């Protein structure tokens, strides 16, 4: 890290910057969608056709697209050149990527490619690293007056671009490439560790028919030791006044659990908390998404030093060993069992009566403890890698901002 700081000091001392409008150095063109009613434009296509889904699924440096078109679907203006930047300029604003192959993109996206006169003076990778700032600028400068957010080509053309010497661009790209390479490596490690975790989890929890393992319905077990309840909030609004009271109780939603409580939170007052007495959380409970695209997704409620109640559209399960059954519900076997009691439709959801008919394994306590210990170690390993990733991303953002801030 000391070497990076030294490079940063050298850059601050030696950088000479020229400013140009984006439209002066780049060709800026909007994408399009060939008619989906004409199969000749799509069937057996080999030309990458990019949408926001590509960025969301595959990252910000792309050499192929999820969908493809045929040469017949291309306009007379031809393909967009390889080594171009794409940025979303309609509806969802500011998402960007570097495309390393010839391509077409949809109308929500604008292609930005260096003009021939500037290809030797400006590195496309340098423009790629500037695209984060460009994306933020786009979000702040959308055209008003309608429901559809849009950044016009004329606005993009006038966006000012700082251009240091080519050697300085190379220095900046080299530093930021170091970080992005490290980030990509950590993401790959996390991906592989998750694969290992899921493999061993599903092996360990293949328990039906094994010696010493009983099989009972969730409802049977609940009658003895466990508690299953739906989070209820719709009825709360009809019975007591709902108020925000940040110092009293947190209303826990599955979105909070999936984001590790890093997003906006919802709080409730004492009356609401008391009304939701059956949905009070103490930490460790199994929480399962009850409705929508994420139906069946399983979480473990963390131990937080605050009062908590469960939000609607979730199922809470308390068992004699929440940790073990959290892993079971998350496994292939738990997910398969839950899939059989989902009521299909535009908004899939659990059949609440059917939920209690799910058959669960009850292995000896020693077996449960051994499985939990192994899987806890996997989760801790993944969490450690994710913490490293988060720290590396913070470092990257810091150096990117320092290197790309020009007076």
C-alpha positions as CSV (number, residue, x, y, z in Angstrom):
1,X,0.0,0.0,0.0
2,X,3.0,2.3,0.6
3,X,3.9,1.9,-3.1
4,X,0.4,3.1,-4.1
5,X,0.7,6.1,-1.9
6,X,4.0,7.0,-3.4
7,X,2.5,6.7,-6.9
8,X,-0.3,8.9,-5.8
9,X,2.0,11.6,-4.6
10,X,4.0,11.4,-7.8
11,X,0.8,11.8,-9.8
12,X,-0.3,14.8,-7.8
13,X,3.0,16.5,-8.3
14,X,3.4,15.8,-12.1
15,X,-0.1,15.6,-13.6
16,X,-0.9,18.1,-16.3
17,X,-4.6,18.0,-17.3
18,X,-6.4,19.2,-20.4
19,X,-10.2,19.3,-20.5
20,X,-12.3,18.3,-23.5
21,X,-16.0,17.7,-24.1
22,X,-17.0,14.1,-24.3
23,X,-18.6,14.7,-27.7
24,X,-15.3,16.1,-29.1
25,X,-13.4,12.9,-28.3
26,X,-16.0,10.2,-28.6
27,X,-18.8,9.1,-30.9
28,X,-22.0,8.9,-28.8
29,X,-24.8,6.7,-30.2
30,X,-28.0,5.3,-28.8
31,X,-28.7,1.6,-29.0
32,X,-31.8,-0.1,-30.4
33,X,-33.8,-3.3,-30.3
34,X,-34.5,-5.1,-33.6
35,X,-38.1,-6.2,-33.9
36,X,-38.7,-9.2,-31.7
37,X,-41.6,-10.2,-34.1
38,X,-39.1,-10.9,-36.9
39,X,-37.3,-14.2,-36.1
40,X,-34.7,-13.5,-38.9
41,X,-33.3,-10.8,-36.6
42,X,-32.9,-13.2,-33.6
43,X,-32.8,-16.9,-34.5
44,X,-29.3,-18.4,-34.2
45,X,-27.9,-14.9,-33.8
46,X,-24.2,-14.5,-33.0
47,X,-23.8,-10.7,-32.6
48,X,-23.8,-9.7,-28.9
49,X,-26.8,-7.5,-28.0
50,X,-26.3,-6.0,-24.5
51,X,-28.9,-4.9,-21.9
52,X,-28.7,-3.9,-18.3
53,X,-29.1,-7.6,-17.4
54,X,-25.6,-8.3,-18.7
55,X,-24.1,-5.7,-16.4
56,X,-26.1,-7.0,-13.4
57,X,-25.2,-10.6,-14.0
58,X,-21.7,-10.5,-15.4
59,X,-20.0,-7.3,-14.2
60,X,-18.6,-4.2,-15.8
61,X,-16.0,-5.6,-18.3
62,X,-17.9,-7.8,-20.9
63,X,-16.9,-9.7,-24.0
64,X,-20.2,-11.4,-24.7
65,X,-23.9,-10.8,-24.1
66,X,-26.7,-13.0,-22.8
67,X,-28.7,-12.4,-26.0
68,X,-27.6,-12.2,-29.6
69,X,-28.9,-10.9,-32.9
70,X,-28.3,-11.8,-36.6
71,X,-26.7,-9.5,-39.2
72,X,-30.2,-8.9,-40.6
73,X,-31.1,-7.1,-37.3
74,X,-28.3,-4.5,-37.7
75,X,-29.0,-1.0,-38.9
76,X,-27.1,0.5,-41.8
77,X,-24.9,2.4,-39.4
78,X,-23.3,-1.0,-38.4
79,X,-22.0,-2.4,-35.2
80,X,-20.7,-0.4,-32.3
81,X,-16.9,-0.8,-32.2
82,X,-15.1,-3.0,-29.7
83,X,-13.5,-1.3,-26.7
84,X,-16.5,1.0,-26.2
85,X,-18.1,2.2,-23.0
86,X,-21.9,1.6,-22.6
87,X,-23.9,3.6,-20.1
88,X,-27.6,3.4,-19.3
89,X,-29.3,6.7,-20.1
90,X,-33.0,5.9,-19.9
91,X,-35.2,4.8,-16.9
92,X,-32.3,3.2,-14.9
93,X,-29.6,5.8,-15.1
94,X,-25.8,5.6,-14.9
95,X,-25.0,1.9,-15.1
96,X,-21.9,1.3,-17.2
97,X,-19.6,-1.3,-18.6
98,X,-16.6,-1.7,-20.9
99,X,-17.4,-3.8,-24.0
100,X,-14.4,-5.5,-25.6
101,X,-16.1,-6.9,-28.7
102,X,-18.1,-5.5,-31.6
103,X,-21.8,-5.3,-30.5
104,X,-25.2,-3.8,-30.4
105,X,-27.1,-2.6,-27.3
106,X,-30.7,-1.8,-26.6
107,X,-32.3,1.6,-26.6
108,X,-31.9,2.1,-22.8
109,X,-28.2,2.2,-23.3
110,X,-25.8,4.6,-25.1
111,X,-22.6,3.6,-26.7
112,X,-19.5,5.8,-26.2
113,X,-16.5,5.0,-28.4
114,X,-13.2,7.0,-29.0
115,X,-12.9,8.8,-32.3
116,X,-10.0,7.7,-34.4
117,X,-8.1,11.0,-33.8
118,X,-8.0,10.2,-30.1
119,X,-7.4,6.5,-29.9
120,X,-3.6,7.0,-29.6
121,X,-3.9,9.8,-27.0
122,X,-6.6,8.4,-24.7
123,X,-6.8,4.9,-23.1
124,X,-10.3,3.4,-23.2
125,X,-9.6,1.9,-19.8
126,X,-9.0,5.4,-18.4
127,X,-12.4,6.4,-19.7
128,X,-13.8,3.3,-18.1
129,X,-12.6,4.3,-14.7
130,X,-14.0,7.8,-15.3
131,X,-17.4,6.2,-16.0
132,X,-18.4,5.9,-12.3
133,X,-18.3,9.7,-12.0
134,X,-20.1,10.1,-15.4
135,X,-22.8,7.7,-14.1
136,X,-23.3,9.8,-10.9
137,X,-23.4,13.0,-13.0
138,X,-26.1,11.4,-15.3
139,X,-28.3,10.6,-12.3
140,X,-28.1,14.3,-11.2
141,X,-28.8,15.7,-14.6
142,X,-31.7,13.8,-16.0
143,X,-34.2,15.6,-18.2
144,X,-37.3,16.7,-16.3
145,X,-40.9,17.2,-17.4
146,X,-42.0,13.6,-17.7
147,X,-42.3,10.2,-16.0
148,X,-39.4,8.7,-18.0
149,X,-36.0,9.6,-16.8
150,X,-33.5,10.2,-19.7
151,X,-30.1,11.8,-20.4
152,X,-30.0,13.3,-23.8
153,X,-27.1,12.7,-26.2
154,X,-26.6,16.5,-26.4
155,X,-26.0,16.6,-22.6
156,X,-23.5,13.7,-22.8
157,X,-21.7,15.5,-25.6
158,X,-21.0,18.5,-23.4
159,X,-19.8,16.5,-20.4
160,X,-16.3,17.7,-19.5
161,X,-13.5,15.0,-19.5
162,X,-10.1,15.6,-17.9
163,X,-7.3,14.3,-20.0
164,X,-3.9,14.0,-18.4
165,X,-0.8,12.9,-20.3
166,X,-0.9,9.3,-21.7
167,X,1.8,8.3,-19.2
168,X,-0.4,9.6,-16.4
169,X,-3.4,7.7,-17.8
170,X,-1.3,4.5,-17.8
171,X,-0.2,5.1,-14.2
172,X,-3.9,5.7,-13.1
173,X,-5.1,2.6,-15.0
174,X,-2.2,0.5,-13.5
175,X,-3.1,1.4,-10.0
176,X,-6.8,0.9,-10.4
177,X,-6.3,-2.3,-12.3
178,X,-4.4,-3.7,-9.3
179,X,-7.5,-3.1,-7.2
180,X,-10.0,-4.4,-9.7
181,X,-7.9,-7.5,-10.2
182,X,-7.8,-8.1,-6.5
183,X,-11.5,-7.5,-6.2
184,X,-12.2,-9.9,-9.0
185,X,-10.0,-12.5,-7.4
186,X,-11.8,-12.2,-4.0
187,X,-15.2,-12.5,-5.8
188,X,-14.0,-15.7,-7.5
189,X,-12.8,-17.1,-4.2
190,X,-16.2,-16.3,-2.6
191,X,-18.0,-18.0,-5.5
192,X,-15.9,-21.1,-5.2
193,X,-16.2,-21.2,-1.4
194,X,-20.0,-21.0,-1.7
195,X,-20.0,-23.9,-4.2
196,X,-18.0,-25.9,-1.7
197,X,-20.3,-24.9,1.1
198,X,-23.4,-25.8,-0.8
199,X,-21.9,-29.2,-1.8
200,X,-21.0,-30.2,1.7
201,X,-24.2,-28.8,3.2
202,X,-26.3,-30.9,0.8
203,X,-24.2,-34.0,1.5
204,X,-24.3,-33.6,5.3
205,X,-28.1,-33.0,5.3
206,X,-29.0,-36.0,3.1
207,X,-30.4,-37.7,6.2
208,X,-33.6,-39.4,5.3
209,X,-33.3,-43.2,5.9
210,X,-30.0,-42.8,7.8
211,X,-29.6,-44.7,11.1
212,X,-31.0,-42.9,14.1
213,X,-32.9,-40.3,12.1
214,X,-36.6,-39.8,12.7
215,X,-38.8,-38.1,10.1
216,X,-41.7,-36.0,11.3
217,X,-43.9,-33.2,10.0
218,X,-43.1,-29.7,11.1
219,X,-46.5,-29.5,12.5
220,X,-46.0,-32.5,14.7
221,X,-42.7,-31.2,16.0
222,X,-44.3,-27.8,16.6
223,X,-46.9,-29.3,18.8
224,X,-44.2,-30.5,21.1
225,X,-41.5,-27.9,21.2
226,X,-41.5,-25.5,18.4
227,X,-43.3,-22.4,17.3
228,X,-44.3,-21.4,13.7
229,X,-45.9,-18.0,13.1
230,X,-46.6,-15.5,10.3
231,X,-45.3,-12.0,10.7
232,X,-48.4,-9.8,10.8
233,X,-48.5,-6.1,10.0
234,X,-51.5,-5.4,7.8
235,X,-53.8,-6.1,10.7
236,X,-51.6,-3.9,12.9
237,X,-52.6,-0.8,11.0
238,X,-56.3,-1.6,11.6
239,X,-55.9,-2.0,15.4
240,X,-53.3,0.5,16.6
241,X,-51.7,3.7,15.3
242,X,-48.5,3.0,13.4
243,X,-45.7,5.4,14.2
244,X,-41.9,5.5,13.7
245,X,-40.1,5.3,17.0
246,X,-36.4,4.6,16.2
247,X,-35.5,4.1,19.8
248,X,-38.1,1.4,20.5
249,X,-38.3,-1.6,18.1
250,X,-37.0,-2.7,14.7
251,X,-39.4,-4.2,12.2
252,X,-37.4,-7.0,10.6
253,X,-38.0,-7.6,6.9
254,X,-36.3,-10.2,4.6
255,X,-34.8,-7.3,2.7
256,X,-33.0,-6.2,5.9
257,X,-31.7,-9.7,6.4
258,X,-30.5,-10.0,2.8
259,X,-28.7,-6.6,3.1
260,X,-27.3,-7.3,6.6
261,X,-29.3,-4.3,7.8
262,X,-27.3,-1.9,5.8
263,X,-30.2,-0.2,4.0
264,X,-33.0,2.0,5.3
265,X,-34.8,0.4,8.3
266,X,-38.4,0.6,9.6
267,X,-39.1,1.1,13.3
268,X,-42.3,0.7,15.3
269,X,-43.6,2.1,18.5
270,X,-44.4,0.3,21.8
271,X,-48.0,-0.2,21.0
272,X,-47.2,-1.9,17.7
273,X,-44.5,-4.0,19.3
274,X,-46.9,-5.2,21.9
275,X,-49.5,-5.9,19.3
276,X,-47.0,-8.1,17.4
277,X,-46.2,-10.1,20.6
278,X,-46.3,-13.4,18.7
279,X,-43.9,-12.1,16.1
280,X,-41.2,-10.8,18.5
281,X,-37.7,-11.9,17.6
282,X,-35.0,-12.6,20.1
283,X,-32.2,-13.6,17.6
284,X,-31.4,-17.0,16.1
285,X,-34.9,-17.7,14.6
286,X,-35.3,-19.1,11.2
287,X,-37.1,-16.6,8.9
288,X,-38.4,-17.7,5.5
289,X,-39.7,-15.5,2.7
290,X,-43.4,-16.3,2.3
291,X,-44.3,-14.6,-1.0
292,X,-43.0,-13.3,-4.3
293,X,-40.0,-14.1,-6.4
294,X,-37.9,-14.9,-3.3
295,X,-40.4,-17.3,-1.8
296,X,-38.6,-19.9,0.2
297,X,-35.4,-17.9,0.7
298,X,-34.2,-18.7,4.2
299,X,-32.4,-16.5,6.7
300,X,-31.1,-16.7,10.3
301,X,-32.1,-13.7,12.4
302,X,-29.0,-12.1,14.0
303,X,-28.7,-11.3,17.6
304,X,-29.1,-7.6,17.8
305,X,-29.1,-5.5,20.9
306,X,-32.5,-4.0,20.1
307,X,-36.2,-5.1,20.3
308,X,-37.3,-6.7,17.1
309,X,-40.6,-7.8,15.5
310,X,-41.1,-9.7,12.3
311,X,-42.6,-7.9,9.2
312,X,-45.3,-9.5,7.1
313,X,-44.7,-11.8,4.2
314,X,-42.4,-13.9,6.3
315,X,-42.6,-17.1,8.3
316,X,-40.7,-17.5,11.6
317,X,-39.7,-21.0,12.7
318,X,-38.4,-21.7,16.2
319,X,-37.0,-25.1,16.9
320,X,-35.0,-26.9,19.5
321,X,-31.9,-26.3,17.3
322,X,-32.5,-23.3,15.1
323,X,-28.9,-23.4,13.7
324,X,-29.3,-27.0,12.4
325,X,-32.8,-26.4,10.8
326,X,-31.6,-23.1,9.3
327,X,-29.1,-25.1,7.4
328,X,-31.7,-27.8,6.6
329,X,-34.3,-25.3,5.2
330,X,-31.5,-23.6,3.2
331,X,-30.4,-26.9,1.7
332,X,-31.5,-28.8,-1.4
333,X,-33.9,-30.9,0.7
334,X,-35.5,-28.0,2.6
335,X,-35.9,-25.9,-0.6
336,X,-37.4,-28.9,-2.5
337,X,-39.8,-29.6,0.3
338,X,-41.0,-26.0,0.4
339,X,-41.3,-25.8,-3.4
340,X,-44.1,-28.5,-3.2
341,X,-46.3,-26.2,-1.1
342,X,-46.0,-23.0,-3.1
343,X,-49.3,-21.8,-4.6
344,X,-48.3,-20.7,-8.1
345,X,-49.5,-17.6,-9.9
346,X,-48.4,-14.0,-10.5
347,X,-47.4,-13.8,-6.9
348,X,-46.3,-17.2,-5.7
349,X,-46.7,-17.9,-2.0
350,X,-46.7,-20.7,0.6
351,X,-49.8,-22.7,1.3
352,X,-49.8,-21.9,5.1
353,X,-51.5,-25.1,6.0
354,X,-49.2,-27.1,3.8
355,X,-46.1,-25.5,5.5
356,X,-46.8,-27.5,8.6
357,X,-46.9,-30.8,6.6
358,X,-43.3,-30.4,5.6
359,X,-41.4,-33.5,6.7
360,X,-38.2,-32.8,8.5
361,X,-35.3,-35.0,9.7
362,X,-34.6,-35.3,13.4
363,X,-31.1,-36.8,13.7
364,X,-29.4,-37.4,17.1
365,X,-28.3,-34.2,18.8
366,X,-24.6,-35.2,18.4
367,X,-25.1,-35.4,14.6
368,X,-26.9,-32.0,14.6
369,X,-24.0,-30.4,16.5
370,X,-21.4,-31.9,14.2
371,X,-23.2,-30.7,11.1
372,X,-23.7,-27.2,12.5
373,X,-20.0,-26.9,13.5
374,X,-18.8,-27.8,9.9
375,X,-21.2,-25.5,8.2
376,X,-20.6,-22.7,10.6
377,X,-16.9,-22.9,9.7
378,X,-17.8,-22.6,6.0
379,X,-20.0,-19.6,6.7
380,X,-17.3,-17.9,8.8
381,X,-14.8,-18.5,6.0
382,X,-17.2,-16.9,3.5
383,X,-17.9,-14.0,5.8
384,X,-14.2,-13.4,6.2
385,X,-13.7,-13.2,2.5
386,X,-16.7,-10.9,2.1
387,X,-15.2,-8.6,4.8
388,X,-11.9,-8.5,2.8
389,X,-13.8,-7.8,-0.4
390,X,-15.7,-4.9,1.3
391,X,-12.5,-3.4,2.6
392,X,-10.7,-3.8,-0.8
393,X,-13.7,-2.1,-2.5
394,X,-13.4,0.8,-0.1
395,X,-9.7,1.2,-0.8
396,X,-10.5,1.1,-4.6
397,X,-13.1,3.8,-4.2
398,X,-10.7,6.0,-2.2
399,X,-7.9,5.7,-4.7
400,X,-10.2,6.1,-7.7
401,X,-11.6,9.3,-6.2
402,X,-8.1,10.6,-5.4
403,X,-6.7,9.7,-8.8
404,X,-9.6,11.0,-10.8
405,X,-10.3,14.3,-9.0
406,X,-8.8,17.1,-11.0
407,X,-8.7,20.8,-10.1
